[in-house]
Amino acid sequence: MKKIISWDDRLAIDGGTIDDDHKKIIEIINRFLGKVGSFESAAELIGILEELHSQANDHFRREEELQRLIKYPERDVHFTEHNRLSTKLDKLIEEVRPTSGSYVNIMGHKVADFIHEWLFSHILKSDMKMKPFVKNAGMPADNDDETAETATLEKKLVAG
């Protein structure tokens, strides 16, 4: 399958868990976009969307924990975006469930529009705003407690 979206190190946020999550999400999006127009059933489309939904929710949880740990000033806004994206994906999955025939692929195109919005509005814009805060959190802090917290950030995100 041709990759429609390729990972680029310029997209890196933390050099670890969050970037790994984004890579997995991009892989699922690539599988989805590679099938747009050729889904054979609603179940096939839903299967990919449910995998995306599960991966995204796990990612959102880890990203929100990272934001808490680095004291990200826009975390409430970001949390609201995560809720909006998750709710929209839930609604699209429910809208796809009863479809059949050629309508499955019409829905596939509708979902593709949402996924492009997600990728470009959220990952490439909102998530990238965190990058300088993550970078600064990785620097030694004056407060030993903060330094210890930053040092265990990756562990906490993975264990989450």
PAFI-527401 format. One record per residue (C-alpha): x, y, z; residue number from 1. Coordinates in Angstrom, 1 decimal. Example, Ala and Ser with C-alpha at 12.3 -4.5 7.8 and 13.67 -1.06 7.14 Angstrom:
+--------+--------+--------+-----+
|      x |      y |      z |   n |
+--------+--------+--------+-----+
|   12.3 |   -4.5 |    7.8 |   1 |
|   13.7 |   -1.1 |    7.1 |   2 |
+--------+--------+--------+-----+
***
This chain:
+--------+--------+--------+-----+
|      x |      y |      z |   n |
+--------+--------+--------+-----+
|    0.0 |    0.0 |    0.0 |   1 |
|    1.2 |    3.4 |   -0.9 |   2 |
|    1.6 |    5.7 |    2.1 |   3 |
|   -0.6 |    8.7 |    1.7 |   4 |
|    0.8 |   10.5 |    4.8 |   5 |
|    4.4 |   10.0 |    5.7 |   6 |
|    5.9 |   10.6 |    9.1 |   7 |
|    8.4 |   13.4 |    9.2 |   8 |
|   10.7 |   14.1 |   12.1 |   9 |
|    9.5 |   17.7 |   12.0 |  10 |
|    6.2 |   16.4 |   13.4 |  11 |
|    8.0 |   15.1 |   16.5 |  12 |
|    6.7 |   16.4 |   19.8 |  13 |
|    8.5 |   14.4 |   22.5 |  14 |
|   10.8 |   11.9 |   20.7 |  15 |
|    8.9 |    9.1 |   22.5 |  16 |
|    5.4 |    7.9 |   23.4 |  17 |
|    3.4 |   10.8 |   21.8 |  18 |
|    5.4 |   10.5 |   18.6 |  19 |
|    4.9 |    6.7 |   18.6 |  20 |
|    1.2 |    7.3 |   19.0 |  21 |
|    1.1 |    9.7 |   16.1 |  22 |
|    3.0 |    7.2 |   13.9 |  23 |
|    0.4 |    4.5 |   14.8 |  24 |
|   -2.5 |    6.9 |   14.1 |  25 |
|   -0.9 |    7.9 |   10.8 |  26 |
|   -0.5 |    4.2 |    9.9 |  27 |
|   -4.2 |    3.6 |   10.6 |  28 |
|   -5.2 |    6.7 |    8.6 |  29 |
|   -3.1 |    5.5 |    5.7 |  30 |
|   -4.8 |    2.1 |    5.7 |  31 |
|   -8.2 |    3.9 |    5.8 |  32 |
|   -7.4 |    6.4 |    3.1 |  33 |
|   -6.0 |    3.6 |    0.9 |  34 |
|   -9.4 |    1.9 |    1.1 |  35 |
|  -11.6 |    5.0 |    0.4 |  36 |
|  -13.8 |    4.2 |   -2.5 |  37 |
|  -13.2 |    0.5 |   -2.3 |  38 |
|  -14.7 |   -0.6 |    1.0 |  39 |
|  -16.6 |   -3.8 |    0.5 |  40 |
|  -18.8 |   -3.5 |    3.6 |  41 |
|  -19.8 |   -1.3 |    6.5 |  42 |
|  -18.1 |   -3.8 |    8.8 |  43 |
|  -14.8 |   -3.3 |    7.0 |  44 |
|  -15.0 |    0.5 |    7.3 |  45 |
|  -16.2 |    0.3 |   10.9 |  46 |
|  -13.3 |   -2.1 |   11.8 |  47 |
|  -10.7 |    0.5 |   10.7 |  48 |
|  -12.6 |    3.4 |   12.4 |  49 |
|  -12.9 |    1.5 |   15.7 |  50 |
|   -9.2 |    0.8 |   15.6 |  51 |
|   -8.5 |    4.5 |   15.0 |  52 |
|  -10.9 |    5.4 |   17.8 |  53 |
|   -9.3 |    3.0 |   20.3 |  54 |
|   -5.8 |    4.2 |   19.4 |  55 |
|   -6.8 |    7.9 |   19.5 |  56 |
|   -8.5 |    7.5 |   22.9 |  57 |
|   -5.4 |    5.9 |   24.3 |  58 |
|   -3.3 |    8.6 |   22.7 |  59 |
|   -5.5 |   11.4 |   24.1 |  60 |
|   -5.1 |   10.0 |   27.6 |  61 |
|   -1.3 |    9.9 |   27.3 |  62 |
|   -1.2 |   13.4 |   25.7 |  63 |
|   -3.4 |   14.9 |   28.4 |  64 |
|   -1.2 |   13.3 |   31.1 |  65 |
|    1.9 |   14.8 |   29.3 |  66 |
|    0.2 |   18.2 |   29.3 |  67 |
|   -0.5 |   17.9 |   33.0 |  68 |
|    3.0 |   17.0 |   33.8 |  69 |
|    4.6 |   19.9 |   31.8 |  70 |
|    1.9 |   22.3 |   33.0 |  71 |
|    0.8 |   23.0 |   29.4 |  72 |
|   -1.2 |   26.3 |   29.6 |  73 |
|   -3.7 |   25.3 |   26.8 |  74 |
|   -4.5 |   21.9 |   28.1 |  75 |
|   -8.2 |   22.7 |   28.8 |  76 |
|   -8.7 |   23.8 |   25.2 |  77 |
|   -6.8 |   20.8 |   24.0 |  78 |
|   -8.9 |   18.5 |   26.1 |  79 |
|  -12.0 |   20.0 |   24.6 |  80 |
|  -10.6 |   19.3 |   21.1 |  81 |
|  -10.0 |   15.7 |   22.1 |  82 |
|  -13.6 |   15.3 |   23.3 |  83 |
|  -14.9 |   16.9 |   20.1 |  84 |
|  -12.8 |   14.6 |   17.9 |  85 |
|  -13.7 |   11.5 |   19.8 |  86 |
|  -17.4 |   12.4 |   19.8 |  87 |
|  -17.4 |   13.2 |   16.1 |  88 |
|  -15.7 |    9.8 |   15.4 |  89 |
|  -18.3 |    8.0 |   17.6 |  90 |
|  -21.1 |    9.7 |   15.6 |  91 |
|  -19.5 |    8.8 |   12.2 |  92 |
|  -19.1 |    5.1 |   13.3 |  93 |
|  -22.8 |    5.0 |   14.3 |  94 |
|  -23.8 |    6.7 |   11.0 |  95 |
|  -21.8 |    4.0 |    9.1 |  96 |
|  -23.3 |    1.0 |   10.9 |  97 |
|  -26.6 |    0.7 |    9.0 |  98 |
|  -25.1 |    1.4 |    5.6 |  99 |
|  -24.7 |   -1.0 |    2.7 | 100 |
|  -24.0 |   -1.1 |   -1.0 | 101 |
|  -22.5 |    2.0 |   -2.6 | 102 |
|  -23.5 |    4.2 |    0.4 | 103 |
|  -20.6 |    2.6 |    2.4 | 104 |
|  -18.1 |    4.3 |    0.1 | 105 |
|  -20.0 |    7.6 |    0.2 | 106 |
|  -19.6 |    7.4 |    4.0 | 107 |
|  -16.0 |    6.5 |    3.5 | 108 |
|  -15.4 |    9.8 |    1.6 | 109 |
|  -17.3 |   11.7 |    4.4 | 110 |
|  -15.1 |   10.1 |    7.0 | 111 |
|  -12.0 |   10.9 |    4.9 | 112 |
|  -12.9 |   14.6 |    5.1 | 113 |
|  -13.1 |   14.4 |    8.9 | 114 |
|   -9.8 |   12.6 |    9.1 | 115 |
|   -8.1 |   15.2 |    7.0 | 116 |
|   -9.5 |   17.9 |    9.3 | 117 |
|   -8.2 |   15.9 |   12.3 | 118 |
|   -4.8 |   15.5 |   10.8 | 119 |
|   -4.3 |   19.0 |    9.7 | 120 |
|   -6.2 |   20.9 |   12.3 | 121 |
|   -5.3 |   18.9 |   15.4 | 122 |
|   -2.0 |   17.0 |   14.9 | 123 |
|   -0.3 |   19.5 |   12.7 | 124 |
|   -1.5 |   22.6 |   14.4 | 125 |
|   -2.8 |   22.1 |   18.0 | 126 |
|   -0.3 |   19.3 |   18.9 | 127 |
|    2.6 |   21.2 |   17.5 | 128 |
|    1.9 |   24.1 |   19.9 | 129 |
|    3.0 |   21.7 |   22.7 | 130 |
|    6.5 |   21.1 |   21.3 | 131 |
|    8.3 |   24.0 |   22.9 | 132 |
|    6.7 |   23.2 |   26.3 | 133 |
|    7.8 |   19.6 |   26.0 | 134 |
|   11.3 |   20.7 |   25.1 | 135 |
|   11.5 |   23.1 |   28.0 | 136 |
|   10.2 |   20.4 |   30.4 | 137 |
|   13.1 |   18.2 |   29.4 | 138 |
|   15.6 |   20.8 |   30.6 | 139 |
|   16.9 |   20.7 |   34.1 | 140 |
|   14.6 |   22.7 |   36.4 | 141 |
|   15.5 |   24.7 |   39.5 | 142 |
|   13.1 |   22.6 |   41.6 | 143 |
|   14.3 |   19.0 |   42.2 | 144 |
|   10.7 |   17.7 |   42.4 | 145 |
|   10.0 |   19.1 |   38.9 | 146 |
|   13.3 |   17.5 |   37.6 | 147 |
|   12.3 |   14.2 |   39.0 | 148 |
|    8.8 |   14.5 |   37.5 | 149 |
|   10.2 |   15.3 |   34.1 | 150 |
|   12.7 |   12.5 |   34.3 | 151 |
|    9.9 |    9.9 |   34.8 | 152 |
|    7.6 |   11.5 |   32.2 | 153 |
|    8.1 |    8.8 |   29.6 | 154 |
|    7.6 |    6.0 |   32.1 | 155 |
|    4.3 |    7.6 |   33.4 | 156 |
|    3.0 |    8.1 |   29.8 | 157 |
|    3.7 |    4.5 |   28.8 | 158 |
|    2.3 |    3.0 |   32.0 | 159 |
|   -0.6 |    5.5 |   32.1 | 160 |
+--------+--------+--------+-----+
***
